[in-house]
Amino acid sequence: MRCRVLYDFTGENDTELSIREGEEIDITDKGDDDGWWHARNPASGASGIIPASYVEELQSPEYDPIPDNDSFTSDSEDGEQYVAPITQQSFPPPPGRTSSIRHPGWGGAFAGNVPATAQRPSPPASAHHRQAESISPQGSASPDHAPSTVSSSRSGEQSSNQPSGTTKGVVGKDISRFKKYIKVGAEDFIIGLAPKKADRKLYEIDDPGHLVQWRGGMNTGIQVEISGTEQGRKGMGMKVFTLYNIHNISSNLIVKRRYKHFDWLAARMKEQFPISLLPRLPEKQQNGRFDENFVNRRKTLLNKWVKEVCRHPIVCNSKLITSFITIKDTEQKEWKNFKRSMEKTPYQHAGFFQAIDVPSNSPFLKDWVRQT
């Protein structure tokens, strides 16, 4: 597999391959998905291990290349230009604004101009679109939910040229202004597309009237700290990494975790608690990963991070956290099963909202219903 280097990396021993930004290298082995890949530099012939996050795979072109032979061109309103093959019979466009169309499913041989009022051929209706269409039965889109068409993005000019009722408003997942709203799963929850397996209420809300908060407050009772660091090795000593000892003061248990494990935990928390206020994980380091000053500083930052996470009223009591700070690093089978279950749990994104128990007598909920 051919990859492009994103960042400079200087090998600190004979097993690590030094790479430079912009180089193209070959990945010979992805190992056991521990964050390091075996690579070979075709220019120098050198080989070794590199951080997997420092490279990106080179993708083949998604569309067929446009021929360079003599052809006619048609400029669209948004500045795009489509070049039609000379062998394609061309017809004059109808009056009015035109916009070129190129769809990956049609291949490179289809070319032509269509009126700006034309719509993209609709795919088979999915469950999401059927639900979304039921929201806007009138067929007209409000300013907050502009329909997506193949015509010019100047919707104001386009709508003046269209007959009434020719454009159907659909709340789609590709509306750029709602990317965050869609990403956290709120849209799927509202339109009823939350996973059916998310059928239990895991989190409770208190609403005494003057505020809304998670039940339990900040009295979590979990006390942890990063008590020390040590160096670990694997692959007959070829791979070297730093282990951080998490000391669970409540149970006097110590587990060892690598930085990539904290990174994995942060990603899972973002999925399972998409609207919760969580601290940001310390940044990754490109060079000097084994420098003593760097290791000590990262230990301090990770200590603050894990303490803050364990103070969160709902995150701290989740299986995600309790298992992370209790499963010993020697229990490989249990650790793998835990990771697999957390990555496939239905209680993430829209499933998170489905698992929230809101009291039926909530003043906030009653006020919201009254205003809507």
Secondary structure, DSSP 8 states (H G I E B T S, - for coil): -EEEE-S-B--SSTTB--B-TT-EEEEEE-TTSSSEEEEE-TTT--EEEEEGGGEEE----SS-----SS--EEE-TTS-EEE--TTS------SS-EEE---GGG-SS---EEETT---------HHHHHHHTT-TTS---TTS----SS-S-HHHHHHHS-TT-S-----TT-GGGHHHHHTTHHHHHTT-S-TT--S--EEEE--SS--EETTTT-----EEEEEEEEEEETTTTEEEEEEEEEETTTTEEEEEEHHHHHHHHHHHHHHSTTS---------SS-TT-HHHHHHHHHHHHHHHHHHTTSTTTTTSHHHHHHTTS-TT-HHHHHHHHHHHHH-SSSTHHHHHTEE--TT-HHHHHHHHH-
